[in-house]
Amino acid sequence: MTDGNDAQIAVVVKCWPRLSETFIAQEMAGLEARGLKLVIYSLRLPTDPAIHPVHARVKAPIVYLPEYLKNDPLRVLRAWWKARKLPGYRAARARFLHDLVRDRTPNRIRRFGQGLVLAAEMPAGIKRMYAHFIHTPASATRYAAIMRGLPWSASAHAKDIWTSQEWELRAKLADIDWLITCTQYALGRLKELVSDQTRLRLVYHGLDLANLPMPPAQRSRRDGSDPKDPVVILSVGRRVAKKGYDDLLAALAMLPKDINWRFEHIGAGVLGDSFEHMAEQLGIGDRCVWHGARPQAEVFAAYQRADIFVLASKTADDGDREGMPNVLQEAGYQRMAILSTRSAAIGEFITDGDNGLMADPAAPDQLAAGLEKLARDPDLRARFGMRANEVVRTRFSYEAGVDWIARSLALPAHADLTPQIEIPEARAAE
């Protein structure tokens, strides 16, 4: 690991490393492989018990900003003392005060304080700033970039788009050099908020297939008829409302009694053990296995032993919704039969009846029907799995996406992006 003094790009993330955001680590590793020198700034300390192998491949130094300003007041004070002498400090302070009028929260003050530390502590060789997520990481990045007079870019994905205030999205999009997003669905929303749409780009995450386990040569022939060898239904996702685990558990409870099944879940989140309690109340607790957050090797082992992958996504009450869940592509690459919902951008990957099955969001009866169909028919599962694998390999290019980001990060501010490579686009949701 270097000390960051030779870094060209300051990458700002919410938390590093984080098990649920492999797409960010995958991108960082790809950028380094293309010669970019990075330094990573994290707004939070990590809390996950393990890391994925891809995190270990990233050699950039990591700087943890003060998560709460009160916990490191001397560092914040030293940063202010230095940052106030920067040419862009007054403009950044004016921008912050304008934002504070509309958002009178401790979080707003915290982002400006983190921006002070960012601007004061960045190595002199930094040429550009790049924020992963357009909400809180972009707020700190924006203030620091103004202070330092640097161009900044960002990625936008799901919650950061759909739960941010429109006025703030418009303000950031007006300042930004360029922005990438991972679905046509999200791109359409962002285009409504900006006049210069040439600065917006669709870049699907894709998968770095060279560093993932090969799919199994054959899948099981389980059909739910053997109590000693039940069909294994798997879901991987955070325990948050938009993942629809309440609907999925309700669907599992509706399955016919003659189907023998086991449900496994991987992931952690703010809803804690509420789903275990719900499973017990529904009378299916003894058929459900809750693994919590697990490293990538164990996730892929679960893909390989399971028969059906299900993600029951929906729009949460606060507007939060999916981007392009990487777990769908991972399951597809592993030739799993997939059942998901017509929520947000999922239809950009799954076509009902072609490479998986789709249900309406918040429709447990439809999920139950799909689960029963896949559980009873191993031939159908095999066909869907082969097609899902083909779609991952042919429509979602990880290499082209990282190539575009690397070239764009290396360009000077406000450069014309159009002569660069174009990203192969998967079809939009039907």
Buried (B, 14 or more C-beta within 10 A) or exposed (E): EEEBEEBBBBBBBBBBBBBBBBBBBBBBBBBBEBEBBBBBBBBBEBEBEEBBBBBEBBEBBBBBBBBEBEEBEEBBEBBBEBBBEBEBBEBBBEBBEEBEEEBEEEEBBBBBBBBBBBBBBBBEEBBBBBBBBBBBBBBBBBBBBBBBEBBBBBBBBBBBBBEBEEEBBEBBBEBBBBBBBBBBBBBBBBEEBBEEEEBBBBBBBBBBBEBBBEBBEEBBEBBBEEEEBBBBBBBBBBBBBBBBBBBBBBBBBBBEEEBBBBBBBBBBBEBEEEBBEBBEEBEBBEBBEBBEBBBBEEBBEBBBEBBBBBBBBBBBEEEBBBBBBBBBBBBBBBBBBBBBBBBBBBBBBBBBEEBBBBBEBBBBEBBBBBBBBBBBBBEBBBBBBBBBBBBBBEBBBBEBBBBBBBBBBBBEEEBEBEEBEEBEBBEBBE
